[in-house]
Amino acid sequence: MNKILLLSISVMLGSVLAEALVCHFCKIYRKGLGCTIGEATCEAEKGQKCKTVTVFKKNVRHFLRRGCTSLKDKCGTTEENPMFGSMTTTCCDDRDFCNDDTSEALLCYGCKMFKPGDKCLDGEGFCIAKSGQQSAVRDFHRYGCTMPNDKCGSKGVDPSWGTVTTTCCNSGNYCNKP
């Protein structure tokens, strides 16, 4: 009886501690342009996977859709759609962001307002550093991916924050997390 109780507690604790699969979400992704509509992430629920739907018009890749699978998705299939053309659905669940061409990209910790020595007070999450971006910390109050105007290791002036020092890293995922 004790072994069954211990096993049940272990299974429950393991399922609580297990992190959900995180997938790239994008309504319209075009080669060369990236995600043009609806860029975000989604957490796959139990039984779901990450998906990529490739839409072809006249045998040419027109655009991609990415997200978490739903009950109606049929992984590994190609279907004809009168409005869009040929739609091929591929699915994966081997790692976070497995449905993204940039799945090897740097993941950055994100927080809009961090109280030093405490925790994130607003906007905690993460971002995916695009080509040329790094993880950034701005005066230990804001965390995220570098922005186009950021100059790593430099000081600047922000109307809301005053003098801002931007520190950057690219030594691994979440390297900017406090």
C-alpha positions as CSV (number, residue, x, y, z in Angstrom):
1,M,0.0,0.0,0.0
2,N,2.8,2.4,0.9
3,K,4.6,1.7,-2.4
4,I,1.4,2.5,-4.4
5,L,0.9,5.7,-2.4
6,L,4.6,6.7,-3.0
7,L,4.3,5.9,-6.7
8,S,1.1,7.9,-7.0
9,I,2.7,10.9,-5.3
10,S,5.8,10.6,-7.5
11,V,3.7,10.5,-10.7
12,M,1.6,13.5,-9.6
13,L,4.6,15.5,-8.6
14,G,6.3,14.7,-11.9
15,S,3.3,15.8,-13.9
16,V,3.1,19.1,-12.0
17,L,6.8,19.8,-12.4
18,A,6.9,18.9,-16.1
19,E,6.9,22.0,-18.3
20,A,4.6,22.3,-21.2
21,L,5.9,22.2,-24.8
22,V,6.3,25.7,-26.1
23,C,5.6,26.3,-29.8
24,H,6.2,29.2,-32.2
25,F,2.8,30.7,-33.3
26,C,2.4,32.7,-36.5
27,K,-0.7,33.2,-38.7
28,I,1.3,34.1,-41.8
29,Y,5.0,33.4,-42.2
30,R,6.6,34.3,-45.5
31,K,10.2,33.3,-46.5
32,G,12.4,36.3,-46.5
33,L,9.9,38.4,-44.5
34,G,9.5,36.3,-41.4
35,C,6.2,36.3,-39.5
36,T,4.1,39.1,-41.0
37,I,0.9,38.5,-39.0
38,G,0.3,37.2,-35.5
39,E,3.7,36.4,-34.1
40,A,3.5,34.9,-30.6
41,T,4.0,31.6,-28.8
42,C,1.6,28.9,-27.5
43,E,1.9,26.2,-24.9
44,A,0.8,22.8,-26.1
45,E,-1.7,21.2,-23.8
46,K,-1.7,17.5,-23.0
47,G,-1.7,15.5,-26.2
48,Q,-0.9,18.5,-28.4
49,K,2.2,19.1,-30.5
50,C,3.8,22.0,-32.3
51,K,2.6,22.2,-36.0
52,T,3.6,23.8,-39.2
53,V,1.1,24.1,-42.0
54,T,2.8,24.8,-45.4
55,V,0.5,26.3,-48.0
56,F,1.4,25.8,-51.6
57,K,-0.1,27.5,-54.6
58,K,0.7,25.9,-57.9
59,N,3.4,23.8,-56.3
60,V,5.2,26.9,-54.9
61,R,5.4,27.5,-51.2
62,H,3.1,30.5,-50.6
63,F,3.3,30.8,-46.8
64,L,3.4,28.9,-43.5
65,R,1.2,28.9,-40.4
66,R,2.6,27.8,-37.1
67,G,1.1,27.0,-33.7
68,C,-0.1,24.2,-31.4
69,T,-2.1,21.4,-32.8
70,S,-5.9,21.2,-32.3
71,L,-8.2,18.1,-32.5
72,K,-8.9,18.7,-36.2
73,D,-5.2,18.7,-37.2
74,K,-3.9,15.6,-39.0
75,C,-0.2,15.5,-38.7
76,G,1.8,14.2,-41.7
77,T,-1.0,14.9,-44.2
78,T,-1.6,17.0,-47.2
79,E,-5.1,18.3,-48.0
80,E,-6.5,20.4,-50.8
81,N,-8.2,23.6,-49.7
82,P,-10.3,25.5,-52.3
83,M,-9.2,28.9,-51.0
84,F,-5.5,28.3,-50.2
85,G,-4.5,25.3,-52.3
86,S,-2.4,22.4,-51.0
87,M,-1.9,22.4,-47.3
88,T,0.7,20.1,-45.7
89,T,0.7,19.7,-41.9
90,T,3.8,18.6,-40.1
91,C,4.0,18.2,-36.3
92,C,6.8,17.7,-33.7
93,D,7.2,17.5,-30.0
94,D,10.9,16.8,-29.5
95,R,11.8,20.3,-28.1
96,D,10.5,23.7,-27.5
97,F,10.1,25.7,-30.8
98,C,10.6,22.6,-32.9
99,N,8.2,24.1,-35.5
100,D,10.4,27.2,-36.1
101,D,13.1,27.6,-38.8
102,T,15.0,29.6,-36.1
103,S,14.6,26.9,-33.4
104,E,18.3,27.1,-32.8
105,A,18.0,30.9,-32.1
106,L,18.8,32.4,-28.8
107,L,16.0,32.5,-26.2
108,C,16.0,35.6,-24.1
109,Y,14.4,36.2,-20.7
110,G,11.9,39.0,-20.9
111,C,10.5,41.3,-18.2
112,K,9.2,44.9,-18.7
113,M,9.7,45.9,-15.0
114,F,12.0,44.0,-12.7
115,K,12.4,44.9,-9.0
116,P,16.2,44.4,-8.3
117,G,16.7,41.6,-5.8
118,D,13.0,40.5,-6.1
119,K,11.0,39.5,-9.1
120,C,9.4,40.5,-12.3
121,L,6.6,42.9,-11.6
122,D,5.2,43.2,-15.2
123,G,5.4,41.4,-18.5
124,E,7.4,38.3,-17.6
125,G,8.1,35.9,-20.5
126,F,10.7,35.4,-23.2
127,C,11.5,36.4,-26.7
128,I,13.4,34.8,-29.6
129,A,16.4,36.7,-30.7
130,K,16.3,37.0,-34.4
131,S,19.5,37.0,-36.6
132,G,22.0,39.5,-35.2
133,Q,20.1,40.1,-31.9
134,Q,21.3,39.2,-28.4
135,S,19.8,39.0,-24.9
136,A,19.8,42.4,-23.2
137,V,19.5,43.9,-19.7
138,R,18.7,47.6,-19.6
139,D,19.9,49.0,-16.2
140,F,18.7,45.8,-14.4
141,H,15.1,46.9,-14.8
142,R,14.1,45.7,-18.3
143,Y,15.1,42.4,-19.8
144,G,14.6,41.0,-23.4
145,C,16.1,40.7,-26.8
146,T,18.1,43.6,-28.2
147,M,16.2,46.2,-30.2
148,P,17.4,47.8,-33.5
149,N,18.7,50.9,-31.7
150,D,20.4,49.1,-28.8
151,K,24.1,49.5,-28.5
152,C,25.5,46.8,-26.3
153,G,27.8,48.1,-23.6
154,S,26.7,51.7,-24.1
155,K,24.7,54.3,-22.2
156,G,21.8,56.1,-23.6
157,V,18.9,58.3,-22.5
158,D,15.3,57.0,-22.4
159,P,12.6,59.6,-21.8
160,S,10.9,57.3,-19.3
161,W,13.9,55.9,-17.5
162,G,16.7,58.5,-17.8
163,T,20.2,57.2,-18.4
164,V,20.1,53.6,-19.5
165,T,23.0,51.2,-19.7
166,T,22.4,48.2,-22.1
167,T,24.3,45.0,-21.2
168,C,24.1,42.2,-23.7
169,C,25.0,38.5,-23.9
170,N,24.8,35.6,-26.3
171,S,26.4,32.8,-24.3
172,G,23.3,30.6,-24.1
173,N,19.5,30.6,-23.7
174,Y,18.3,33.0,-21.0
175,C,21.8,34.2,-20.3
176,N,20.3,37.6,-19.4
177,K,18.0,36.1,-16.6
178,P,18.8,37.5,-13.1
